[in-house]
Amino acid sequence: MLTPTDLLRLPYTPDLTEGGIAYAVRSLPYTYDRMSGSLYSRLRRIVGGVAVELAFRRYLGGQDIPFDVKGATPFTEPDRYDVALGGHRCDLKTFIISRRKQISEVRRRPGLLLRAPALIPSDQFASENHRDGDLYIFAFLLGLTTNSQEDIAAARQASQPLYLIHPFDKDWSRPQAWTSMGQMALKSECTEPITVELGGQDSERVFITRSLCLPPLERVSLPPDFYSLSCIHVDRPAEARIGIHSPNRGETQVISPHEWGNIWVYGMDIYLTGYLSHDEFRRRASPIASGSRVFQYSKTQTKNQSVPVADLRPLPELLERVREWAAAQ
């Protein structure tokens, strides 16, 4: 059984969010939404999960604990393992705590996390290609998110960083016919110049980005490099519409000011709680119905398998065994 002293606190730095965003925008056409909710909420969960993985790798390196990342998930192949420790594949499961009151309580008393359930969506657990000795590591990220246009305005007023994007639908992000989108043209109705960055894939399905400045009410053309277009990012809130036309698709996408979402995660602390093997989790887990209130969610969006966090195995003991195992090689 875990005690509060078994929890590992990792510091949070903005570059972790930046790394999470870089992964999220590339994975956008390939993500699976088992949690329902908004697309931006899904992207923020991806940002937070990758940020925790990067922080965990940084911690392992700083503690001279050997690990392997050869199996780390490429953005086109979701649900593979993140790192390997002592030959055991590890899958980090991250929960974002974003309610201000709860963040304050946990920062004062991290032991409150022992009251939480360690959750894995039932469909994910049943479908994953895990071996019995694979490990689940459960983490909590304390951080604020912007869930409305009012939140975004407040973050901007406080000079907080923003990463505003608009995702395109699957007809543009994952087209059935892999052909050039042509020489696309963009036009902004904003009163001041605005810089946009487009992300998608080229003819070889390599992720590419193109940045350009849009003067007010002027058409700006792009080279015909894109075969798919997954999202567009702006460097500041757009107060008017921005349009993009693909001649080969014969379509124009018009983005209104309220159709941008901020996927920046304002992380504060990361807590690594404990771990269980896949076999142990399967034997000890009990179901939690969709719609249940739990420590980390006001309402679960899907059926989960659950083990109390307090009943996980201590992570420091695992890491010490990995260090000793490596030293004996």
C-alpha positions as CSV (number, residue, x, y, z in Angstrom):
1,M,0.0,0.0,0.0
2,L,1.2,3.5,-0.9
3,T,1.9,6.2,1.6
4,P,2.4,10.0,0.9
5,T,6.1,9.6,1.1
6,D,6.0,7.2,-1.9
7,L,4.7,9.9,-4.2
8,L,7.3,11.4,-6.6
9,R,6.8,15.1,-7.3
10,L,8.3,16.3,-10.6
11,P,8.6,20.1,-11.4
12,Y,6.8,21.4,-14.4
13,T,8.4,23.7,-17.0
14,P,6.8,25.4,-20.1
15,D,8.9,23.4,-22.5
16,L,6.9,20.3,-21.4
17,T,3.7,21.9,-22.7
18,E,5.5,22.9,-25.9
19,G,6.6,19.3,-26.4
20,G,3.1,18.1,-25.8
21,I,1.6,20.5,-28.3
22,A,4.2,19.4,-31.0
23,Y,3.0,15.9,-30.6
24,A,-0.7,16.7,-30.3
25,V,-1.0,18.6,-33.5
26,R,0.8,15.9,-35.4
27,S,-1.4,13.2,-33.9
28,L,-4.6,15.1,-34.5
29,P,-5.9,13.0,-37.5
30,Y,-5.1,9.7,-35.7
31,T,-6.5,10.3,-32.2
32,Y,-9.4,8.3,-30.9
33,D,-11.9,10.0,-28.7
34,R,-13.1,7.5,-26.1
35,M,-13.7,10.2,-23.6
36,S,-16.3,12.2,-25.5
37,G,-16.3,15.9,-24.8
38,S,-14.8,18.6,-27.0
39,L,-12.0,18.1,-29.5
40,Y,-9.9,20.7,-27.6
41,S,-10.3,18.8,-24.3
42,R,-9.0,15.7,-26.1
43,L,-6.0,17.7,-27.4
44,R,-5.3,19.1,-24.0
45,R,-5.3,15.6,-22.5
46,I,-2.8,14.5,-25.2
47,V,-0.6,17.6,-24.4
48,G,-0.7,16.8,-20.7
49,G,0.0,13.1,-21.2
50,V,3.0,13.8,-23.4
51,A,4.3,16.5,-21.0
52,V,4.3,14.0,-18.2
53,E,6.1,11.4,-20.3
54,L,8.8,13.9,-21.1
55,A,9.1,14.9,-17.5
56,F,9.4,11.3,-16.5
57,R,12.2,10.7,-19.0
58,R,13.9,13.8,-17.7
59,Y,13.7,12.5,-14.2
60,L,15.0,9.0,-15.1
61,G,18.0,10.6,-16.9
62,G,18.7,12.9,-13.9
63,Q,18.6,9.9,-11.5
64,D,20.9,7.8,-13.8
65,I,18.1,5.2,-14.1
66,P,18.4,3.5,-17.5
67,F,15.4,3.4,-19.7
68,D,14.5,2.6,-23.3
69,V,12.1,4.6,-25.6
70,K,12.4,2.6,-28.8
71,G,8.7,1.7,-28.5
72,A,7.6,5.3,-27.9
73,T,4.3,6.0,-29.7
74,P,4.6,7.5,-33.1
75,F,1.8,10.0,-33.7
76,T,0.3,7.7,-36.4
77,E,0.1,4.7,-34.1
78,P,-1.7,5.4,-30.9
79,D,-1.7,3.3,-27.7
80,R,1.8,1.9,-27.7
81,Y,4.0,2.0,-24.7
82,D,6.0,5.1,-23.6
83,V,9.2,3.9,-22.0
84,A,10.7,0.5,-20.9
85,L,12.3,-0.1,-17.5
86,G,14.4,-3.2,-16.8
87,G,12.9,-4.8,-19.9
88,H,9.3,-4.1,-18.8
89,R,7.3,-1.9,-21.2
90,C,5.6,1.0,-19.3
91,D,2.4,2.7,-20.1
92,L,1.9,6.1,-18.4
93,K,-1.7,6.9,-17.5
94,T,-2.0,10.7,-16.7
95,F,-5.0,12.4,-15.1
96,I,-5.1,16.2,-15.3
97,I,-6.4,18.0,-12.2
98,S,-7.6,21.4,-13.4
99,R,-10.1,22.6,-10.8
100,R,-8.4,25.5,-8.9
101,K,-9.7,24.4,-5.4
102,Q,-8.7,20.8,-5.9
103,I,-5.2,21.9,-7.2
104,S,-4.7,24.0,-4.1
105,E,-5.8,21.2,-1.8
106,V,-3.5,18.6,-3.5
107,R,-0.5,21.0,-3.4
108,R,-1.0,21.4,0.3
109,R,-1.7,17.7,1.0
110,P,-0.4,15.5,-1.8
111,G,-1.5,12.5,0.1
112,L,-5.1,13.3,-1.0
113,L,-4.2,11.6,-4.3
114,L,-4.2,8.3,-2.4
115,R,-8.0,8.6,-2.4
116,A,-8.2,8.6,-6.2
117,P,-8.9,5.6,-8.4
118,A,-6.3,4.4,-10.9
119,L,-8.5,4.2,-14.0
120,I,-8.1,2.6,-17.4
121,P,-11.0,2.8,-19.9
122,S,-12.5,-0.7,-20.2
123,D,-12.4,-0.8,-24.0
124,Q,-8.8,0.3,-24.0
125,F,-7.8,-2.3,-21.5
126,A,-9.5,-5.1,-23.4
127,S,-8.1,-4.1,-26.7
128,E,-4.5,-3.3,-25.8
129,N,-1.8,-5.7,-26.9
130,H,-0.1,-5.9,-23.5
131,R,2.0,-8.7,-22.0
132,D,1.4,-9.7,-18.4
133,G,4.7,-8.2,-17.3
134,D,4.0,-4.8,-18.8
135,L,3.6,-2.0,-16.3
136,Y,1.1,0.8,-15.8
137,I,2.4,3.9,-14.1
138,F,-0.3,6.4,-12.9
139,A,0.4,10.1,-12.8
140,F,-1.5,13.3,-11.9
141,L,-0.8,16.6,-13.5
142,L,-1.9,19.7,-11.7
143,G,-2.6,22.4,-14.2
144,L,-5.1,25.0,-15.4
145,T,-6.8,24.9,-18.8
146,T,-8.9,27.3,-20.7
147,N,-12.3,25.8,-21.5
148,S,-14.2,28.8,-22.8
149,Q,-13.6,32.0,-24.8
150,E,-13.9,33.9,-21.5
151,D,-11.0,31.7,-20.1
152,I,-8.9,32.5,-23.1
153,A,-9.5,36.2,-22.8
154,A,-8.6,36.1,-19.1
155,A,-5.4,34.1,-19.9
156,R,-4.4,36.7,-22.5
157,Q,-5.2,39.6,-20.1
158,A,-2.8,37.9,-17.6
159,S,-0.1,37.7,-20.3
160,Q,-0.2,33.9,-20.2
161,P,0.9,31.9,-23.3
162,L,-1.7,30.7,-25.7
163,Y,-1.7,28.2,-28.5
164,L,-4.8,28.7,-30.5
165,I,-5.7,26.3,-33.2
166,H,-8.6,25.3,-35.4
167,P,-8.7,21.6,-36.5
168,F,-10.0,20.6,-39.9
169,D,-12.5,17.8,-40.4
170,K,-11.4,14.4,-41.7
171,D,-12.2,15.3,-45.3
172,W,-9.2,17.6,-45.1
173,S,-7.1,15.9,-42.4
174,R,-7.5,12.3,-43.6
175,P,-8.7,12.5,-47.2
176,Q,-9.6,9.2,-49.0
177,A,-7.9,10.4,-52.2
178,W,-4.2,11.2,-51.5
179,T,-3.8,14.1,-54.0
180,S,-2.5,17.6,-53.7
181,M,-4.9,20.2,-52.2
182,G,-3.6,22.5,-54.8
183,Q,-2.4,26.1,-54.5
184,M,-4.5,27.1,-51.5
185,A,-5.4,30.7,-50.8
186,L,-6.0,32.4,-47.5
187,K,-7.7,35.6,-46.6
188,S,-8.2,37.4,-43.3
189,E,-10.9,39.9,-42.4
190,C,-8.9,41.0,-39.3
191,T,-8.1,44.7,-39.1
192,E,-4.4,44.0,-38.4
193,P,-1.9,41.6,-39.9
194,I,-2.1,38.1,-38.4
195,T,0.4,35.3,-38.6
196,V,-0.9,31.8,-39.2
197,E,0.7,28.4,-39.3
198,L,-0.7,25.5,-41.2
199,G,0.0,21.9,-40.3
200,G,-0.6,18.8,-42.5
201,Q,1.2,16.2,-44.6
202,D,2.9,16.2,-47.9
203,S,2.9,13.6,-50.7
204,E,5.1,11.2,-48.7
205,R,2.8,11.7,-45.6
206,V,5.5,13.6,-43.8
207,F,4.2,16.2,-41.4
208,I,5.0,19.7,-42.6
209,T,4.2,23.3,-41.5
210,R,4.0,26.5,-43.4
211,S,3.8,30.0,-41.7
212,L,2.7,33.2,-43.4
213,C,1.5,36.6,-42.5
214,L,-2.0,37.6,-43.7
215,P,-2.5,41.3,-44.3
216,P,-6.1,42.5,-43.9
217,L,-8.4,41.6,-46.8
218,E,-5.6,40.3,-49.1
219,R,-5.4,36.9,-50.6
220,V,-2.2,35.0,-49.9
221,S,-1.3,31.8,-51.8
222,L,0.5,28.7,-50.6
223,P,2.7,26.4,-52.6
224,P,0.9,23.2,-53.5
225,D,2.8,21.1,-50.9
226,F,-0.1,19.9,-48.8
227,Y,-1.9,16.6,-49.4
228,S,-3.8,16.9,-46.2
229,L,-4.4,19.7,-43.7
230,S,-5.0,18.9,-40.1
231,C,-5.0,22.3,-38.3
232,I,-4.3,26.0,-38.5
233,H,-2.7,28.0,-35.7
234,V,-2.8,31.8,-35.1
235,D,-0.3,33.8,-33.1
236,R,-3.0,35.9,-31.4
237,P,-6.8,35.7,-31.1
238,A,-8.5,36.4,-34.4
239,E,-11.2,39.1,-34.0
240,A,-12.7,38.4,-37.4
241,R,-13.1,35.6,-39.9
242,I,-10.2,33.8,-41.7
243,G,-10.9,31.8,-44.8
244,I,-8.9,29.1,-46.7
245,H,-9.7,27.8,-50.1
246,S,-8.5,24.5,-51.7
247,P,-9.0,24.6,-55.4
248,N,-8.5,20.8,-55.8
249,R,-11.0,20.1,-53.1
250,G,-13.4,22.7,-54.4
251,E,-14.1,23.9,-50.9
252,T,-13.6,26.9,-48.7
253,Q,-13.3,26.7,-44.9
254,V,-14.3,29.9,-43.0
255,I,-13.2,30.1,-39.4
256,S,-15.1,32.5,-37.1
257,P,-13.5,34.1,-34.1
258,H,-15.3,31.7,-31.7
259,E,-14.0,28.6,-33.5
260,W,-10.5,28.7,-32.1
261,G,-9.4,26.7,-29.0
262,N,-6.5,27.1,-26.7
263,I,-4.6,23.8,-26.1
264,W,-1.9,25.2,-23.9
265,V,-1.8,23.4,-20.5
266,Y,-0.7,25.6,-17.6
267,G,1.1,22.9,-15.7
268,M,2.2,23.4,-12.1
269,D,3.2,20.0,-10.6
270,I,3.4,16.4,-11.6
271,Y,2.9,13.6,-9.1
272,L,3.9,10.0,-10.0
273,T,1.9,7.8,-7.7
274,G,2.6,4.1,-8.2
275,Y,2.5,1.2,-10.6
276,L,1.0,-2.3,-11.3
277,S,1.7,-4.9,-13.9
278,H,-0.9,-5.6,-16.5
279,D,-1.6,-9.0,-14.9
280,E,-2.0,-7.5,-11.4
281,F,-4.2,-4.8,-12.7
282,R,-6.4,-7.3,-14.5
283,R,-6.8,-9.5,-11.4
284,R,-7.4,-6.7,-8.9
285,A,-9.5,-4.2,-11.0
286,S,-13.2,-3.6,-10.5
287,P,-15.5,-1.7,-13.0
288,I,-16.6,1.9,-12.6
289,A,-19.7,2.8,-14.6
290,S,-19.8,5.6,-17.1
291,G,-21.1,8.8,-15.5
292,S,-19.6,8.0,-12.0
293,R,-18.1,10.8,-9.9
294,V,-14.5,10.1,-9.0
295,F,-11.6,12.1,-7.5
296,Q,-10.3,13.3,-10.8
297,Y,-13.5,13.7,-12.7
298,S,-16.9,15.2,-11.8
299,K,-18.3,12.5,-14.2
300,T,-16.5,9.7,-16.0
301,Q,-17.3,9.7,-19.8
302,T,-16.7,6.0,-20.3
303,K,-16.7,2.7,-18.4
304,N,-13.4,2.1,-16.6
305,Q,-11.5,-0.6,-14.8
306,S,-10.2,0.7,-11.5
307,V,-7.8,-0.1,-8.7
308,P,-7.4,2.4,-5.7
309,V,-4.3,4.5,-6.0
310,A,-3.5,3.6,-2.4
311,D,-3.2,-0.1,-3.4
312,L,-0.6,0.5,-6.2
313,R,3.0,-0.6,-5.7
314,P,5.5,2.1,-4.7
315,L,7.4,3.5,-7.7
316,P,10.6,4.3,-5.8
317,E,11.1,0.6,-5.1
318,L,10.8,-0.2,-8.8
319,L,13.2,2.5,-9.9
320,E,15.8,1.3,-7.3
321,R,15.5,-2.3,-8.6
322,V,16.0,-1.0,-12.2
323,R,19.1,0.9,-11.1
324,E,20.5,-2.2,-9.3
325,W,19.7,-4.5,-12.2
326,A,21.6,-2.2,-14.6
327,A,24.6,-1.9,-12.3
328,A,24.8,-5.7,-12.2
329,Q,25.0,-6.1,-15.9
